Structures are given as structure tokens and as C-alpha cells.
Amino acid sequence: MDGGMDADVLVVGLGAMGSMALWRLARRGATVMGFDRFEPPHAMGSSHGESRIIRTAYYEGPGYVPLVLEAFGLWRELEGESGASILTMTGALMIGGPTSDVVAGALASAKEHRLEHEVLDGAGVRRRFARHRLLDHEVAMYEAAAGFVRPEAGIAAALARARALGARTFTGQAVDRVEPVSGGVEVRAAGRTWRGRHAVVCAGAWNGAGLVAGLNVKLEVTRQCMVWFRPRTPALHAPNRAPVFVHDIGGSPALFGYGFPSVDGETVKIGVAAKTAPQDPEAIDRKIHPADLEAAAQYVRMALPDLDPTPVRAVVCLQENSPDRHFVIGPIAPGITVLAGFSGHGFKFAPVIGDIAADLALQGRTTRSIAPFSPQRFAHKLHGSRA
């Protein structure tokens, strides 16, 4: 590497986004190095738990749909290159009242992008997907173009492919600082300074910990729990009979239940997501307490009667939230791209976001529509503008 550079691109954080950025950069022939404070795939951040939902009729906004459509193809590409089993198609149910955010939002995306879907009442859901029990006023939107991704397998496959293509990784080393310098960037880690032409910063829960100057976005880390339950009738929860689902439970603050078919044939993962108090990623309580289990157990008793409501196991997961719960993708300083704020719904997009990072690092631009995710969109709020 000429000019005293260690690499074309330095990738900070090798979870969902960083592993995919490393793979996509190495695949284009870039000289690339990656850094992670742990040994990925690991259970210390946001990219673990055996399964992550991937769905097309995106209730968070129609603008996400083209990206998730591209992500499906890239997941299959990674499977083809690695031989790993990563993506399983099951279909998806978006459940709630007809005007709930989940149902109405999913229908709006389906309408705008002409996605195939069906709307089912409670009886229709029960006939086709017998594990569910809906309240009288609830409906469900069903789409076939959905399923789940195995996060640990996906990260491991991307890192293995990147290394096979020449990428170097440095794990067990926390990065202290990322800074722009003349002609490129510097990354300080483990008592050494590394230089590159560009850096991609995607450290998840640690993005907001003063890692890089210029990230003027208030990111908050919350502690979430994923819980596994044992089915009484395992066949009802097999991937060919049980779509992934998101359930808009309502309430204030709003609660969202979500779940999967059985991945191991013995247990079913269920979660209840809610806004919780911000946490320090360096001081997360990783012990499971009875209160961590109660929301999921209560949801199971209400909506999934075939599951034994006694939890079998659980794990803590960190969620890194942007102020508006939409992604933060783009340049924040010369030579520095940030991937942040995925707010609990980013994993499914990881390979296309990794490819976008490769575009920005190597070409300075991308053809994908990422303007809504600009880090600068929060600038007027931070400076007190009332416009």
C-alpha cells in the first residue's frame, strides 16, 4: 500500500453491517481491514439470537422496500459463495387492528410497490396458521415474500468470504478513536494507529461513545430480551407452517410482539419490544431477571396458546436507536462513512447496506436511495431550530 497507508478501507465493527461491508469491499478487490472488540459472531451486541425477521411489505415506510428486495438477492449470493444456510422463507403475518401502525403501514408499502399480499380476519388466520389467536378486532396481512435470516451464520459466512478474498481482521481489540487526517483516516486500536483512505464506522451500540467526531446524532442504546418457549404441538411451529410475525399489541407506550417458527424443532423464540430507558453499553446487565421474561410470557398466554408460557431460556440483546427510529447512513467527515441507528430492524438489510458502504468508500456516492437516512437530517434539531 503506497503513501504509508495500511489499507484502502478500515472497517470498525464486524457485526451485521461491518461483516457485510468487509465482504462487499473485499469482493471488489479493495485492500480492507476490519476491527472488533469481541470475536464475531458474538452475543455482546445486536447481531445474535439465531434468527432475524426479513419481510418485504415494510410497515416502517415504503422507502425501505427496494433495499430489502435487493437484500434478498445478496443473502442468496452469500449462501452461494459460502455454502452456508442463512435465509429461510416462511412468509410473514403483520397483525393488529386495521388502522394499527403495523397493519396499515405494511398495506401502504404493499400498495405502493404492488406487492402480493392477503388480508385475513381472525378466523382466517386460525384456519391457516393454527398457532395464533387474534382478538376480535384484529386482522393480519400475510405476505409470502418473507422469512428469517440466521444472524450468526450470516456474519460468519461474510467474514470467512472476506478473509478468503484477502481482508485482514483484528478481533479482541477495541477501537479508541477514528479521525480524518491529511489524505485519509486514522484508526487507533490496541496501542497502534492504522491508516486508510477511508473508514466505515459501524460499531453498533458503541457508535455513540465518542468513537468518531462529527456524528451529531443522539443515539440511544436499550436493553431487550429474546425468550424461547416450548411448544405443546411442535408441528404447528415448523417453518413450513408458521410464518414469522409482528403483532402491534397497542397500549401506551406501544408494545410490539414478534416471533418465529421453531428453528431447532424444540423451542420457539418470542419477543416483546417496547421503549425502555437508555443504557450504557459498557455497563449492560446481561443477567436475565424474572421481569425480563414476564412480557413475553404474558404475550404467549394471550396470543399463542399452544406454547407453554414457562420460558425455557432467554438472552439479552442491545438495540441502538436513532431519534426517529430510521437508519443513519452516510458520510460524517472527510473519508468517514457511518452506519448506525438501525433501531432493532436493520439486520435484514445488512448485505445491501454493506454494499452501499462499499459504494461510498470506493466511489464517494451510491445509486441507492439513501437520502432519507442522511446523518445530517438531525442537525437542525440539535441546534434548536424550530423551522
N, C-alpha and C positions, 0 to 999 in steps of 0.2 A: 504494500500500500504506500503510494507516494505521498509527499508532503507531510510526513510524520503522522499520518492517520492510521489508526488501528483497524478501522472498518469503514465501509460506506455508511452503514446504518447501525446504530446501537439501540436495542430494544430493552426497555426497562419494565420488567414484569412479564412472566411467562405463563400466566393463566390463560383464560379463554382467548382474549384478544391478542396478547403477546405471542402465544404459541402459534396462532394463525398468521400474525404479521411476519413472524420469523420464517414460517414455511413459504408464504407467498413471496417474500423478498428473496429468499434463497432460490426459489424456483425460477425467478427472473435473472439469476446469475449475480445478484448483489453480494458483496462481502458483508456479512452480518454477524453481530454478536448479541447474545441475549443474557440478561441478568435477572436473578430471582433470589429473594431472601430465604426461600424454602427450596424444597426439591419437588418440582411439579411432575405429575399431578399430585396435589395435596389437599388436605381438608381444612386449611387455615384461612381461606378466603371465601370466594363466592362461587368457585367452579368445581363443585363436588356434589355428592349425593345420589349418584348412579343414574339419574335421569333428569332431563330438562325438556319442557314442552316446546315444540315447534308448530306454529299454526299460521295460516295464511290470511284469513279474514280478520285483520288486526284491529281490535277494538280501540287500541290506543291512538289510532289515526291511519287514514288511508295511505299517507305518505310512506309508511313502512312496508307496504305490500311489495313494491318492486324489489326492495332489498331482500325480503325473506324469500321471494321466488328465486332470486339468484343464489341465496344461501343453500337452498335445497340441492342445486346442482353442484356446488362446491363441496358440500358434505359427501355427496356421492363420488366426486373426484378424489377426495381424500381417502375414502374407502377403497377406491380402485388402486390408488398408488400404494396404500399401506397394507391392504388385505384385512384391515380391522372391520368389525361390525360396529357401526356408530349410529346409524339412523334407522328407526323402525316406524313405519307408517301404521297408524291406528285409527285415524280420524279424530275429530275433536268436537266436544259439546261446549257451547257457551251458554250458561244457564243463569236465569234471573227473571225479574219482572220484564214485561215487554219494553218498558222505557228505561231499564237499567243501563248503566254505562257499558257493561259487558255485552249485553244482547244488542242494544241499539247501535253501539259502536261497531260491533262485528258486522251487523247488517249493512251499515253505511259503507264499510270497506268492501264488502261483497258486492254491493250495488255499483259502487264507483268503478271497480275493477272487473265486474262481470264474472265473479267467482261462483262456481257451482255450490249450492247450499240448500238446506231444507230447514223449515221452522216446524218444531214439534211441540205439541202440548204435553202435559204431564203424563197422560195415558199413553201417548205415542212413544215417549221416552221409555216408559216402563216396559212396553211391549218389545222394543228393540234392544234396550240396554238395561237389563233387569236389575242391575245392582243399584240403580238410582231411585230415589224417592223425592219428587218435587212437591212444593207447596201448591195449593190450588191456583194461585195467581201466576205461577211461574211457567215459563216456556223455555225452550232450548233451541239454539241454532246449531245445526250439525253440518260440518264440512268434512269431506273425505281427505282433503289435502292437508293433513296434519299428522302429528305423531310425537315421538320423543327422540332425543339425542342423548347418547351416553357421554357425559362430560369428561370423565377420567380417560375413557378410551379415545375420545377426540383429541384431547390435549396431548396424550402420549403419542398418538399417531402423527400429529403435526410436528411435534418436537423431533421424533425419530426421522421423519422425512426431511426436515430442515437440516439436521445433522448429517444425514446421508448426502445432502446437496452441498455440504461444506460449512454450514453455520457452526459457530462455536458458542457454547453456553457455559455460564458461570453461575452455579447454584450454591445456596447456603451463604450468599453474600448480599447483605442489604446495601442498596444504593443510598448514599448520603445526599447527593446533590446532582442535578442536571443543569448545565449552564451553557448559553451560547457564548462562543469565543470567535475570534477572527478566523474566518474560513470554515467554521463548523461548530461543533459542540463538544463539551467535555462531560463525562460521567465519572463521578468519584465513588468508588466502592472498594471495601476491604483494604484501605490504605493505599490504593493506587488510582491514578487518573487515566481514563481511557478517552481517546479522541476519535470522533467520527464526523462525517459530513452532515449527518442528520441523526436525530434521536426520535424514537417513538416511545412516549411515556404512557404506560397502561398498567399501573401498579394497583389497580382496584381500590380497596379500602384505604390504601396508603397514598393515593394520589393527592389528597388534600393536606398532607402532613408536612408542607413546606419543602416538598421534594424538588419542585421547579418553580421559579419565579414566572409571573405572567399568567398563571392560572387563576384569574379573578372570578372564580365561581365558588359559591359556598356549597361544598359537597358534604353531605352528612352520612355517617355510617350507622346502620341499625343492625341489631341482632335478631335473627329469625331462626326458627326451628323447623326442621323437617322430621316427620314422625311416621313410623311404619306400624301397620296393624295386620292382624292375621285374618284371612277370610274364612268363613264357615263353608262356603262353596267355591273353591278355587277356580273352577271353570268359568264362573261369571266374570272373573277379573283377568282372564287371559288377554293378551294383546289383540287377538283376532275378534274379541267380543266386547272389549272395554275401551272406548276412546279415552284419550286424555281429556281433561275438562278444567274449566274455570267457572266458578259459581259466584255471582255477585249476591252476597248474602244481605247487603244493605246495612243499616244501622249508622250510628254516629259515634266514633269515626267509622267509616265504611270498612267492612270486612269482606275479604275475598277468599273463598276456599278454592283449592286446586288439587288435582290428583292424577294418578297414572294407573295403567294396568299393572299387574304384577310382573316385575322384571325377573325375579328369581323363582317364580312359581309357588312361593310360600308366603310372601308378605306384600302389602300394598302401601305405597308412600302417599301420604296426605299432608297438606299444609294449610294453614290459615294465615294469610298475610294481612297485617294491619300496620298503621303508622305507630312506631314506637320511639322512645327517647333516643337521641343521638348518643353514640358510643365512641370511646377512644379505641382505635384498632389495636393499640399496644396493651390495652387492659381489658380485653373482652373476657367475660365469664363464659368459659366453654363447658362448664358443668351443666348437666340437664337437671332442672328442678321440676317438682310437680306442676307448678304454674305454667311451665313451658309446654306441658302436654295437654292441659285441660281444654284449650280452644279447639285443637284438632280432635280430641276425643268427643267433645260436645257436638262438633260438626258431624262426626261419624254417626253418633246416635240419632241426629236429626235427618241426615240425608243419605246415608249409606248403610242400610240396616243389615246387610249380610256381613259386614265387618265386625269382629269382636272389638268393642270400644276400649279394651285394655291395650295400651301401647306395648309394642314389642321392643322397639329401640327408637332412638332419636339422635339427631346431630345438629349442632349449631352451624349456621351459615351467616356470613356477613353480606349486607346489602349496601351498596354505595349509591346514594341518591342525589340526583341533581334537584335544584329548586322546583322545576316544573315536571320532573319525572321523565323527561325526554333526554336523549343521549347528548353527550358533549364530544364532538369530533372535529378536529381541525388544528391549524397552526395557532400557537400562543406566543411564539417568539421566533426569531430567525433560526431556521434549522430544527425546530422542535414541533412535533405533532403530538397532540394529546388525544387519548381515547379514554373517556371517563363517563361517570354519571349514568351507568346502564340500568340503575333503579329497579333491579330484580327482573327485568325482561330482556336482557341483552344476549344471553348465551346463544340462542338460536341463530343470531346474526353473525357469530364470531368469524367464520371464514370470509364473508364478504366484507366485513369491517377490516379484517386483516389485509384484504386485497386493496381496500381503499387507502389504508395506511401505506401500503407499498406504492400506490399511485402518488400520494402526497410526498413521500420521502424521496422518490426517484424522479418524479416529473414535476412536482410542485402544484399539481392540480389533479382532479379526478372527473370523470364523466358522470359519476353517480350524483344524485340529488342529495347533497348533504348540507345545503344552506340552512335548513331549519335546525340543524344540530350545532351551529357555529358557537364556539365558546364566547364570542363577543356579544351574543344576544342578551346576556345578563348585565352588560356594562352600565347601561342607563339606570338600572335598578340599584346597582352598587353605589352609584354616585348620586342617588337621591332624586333622580329625575321623576317628575310627575306627568310627563308627556303621555 
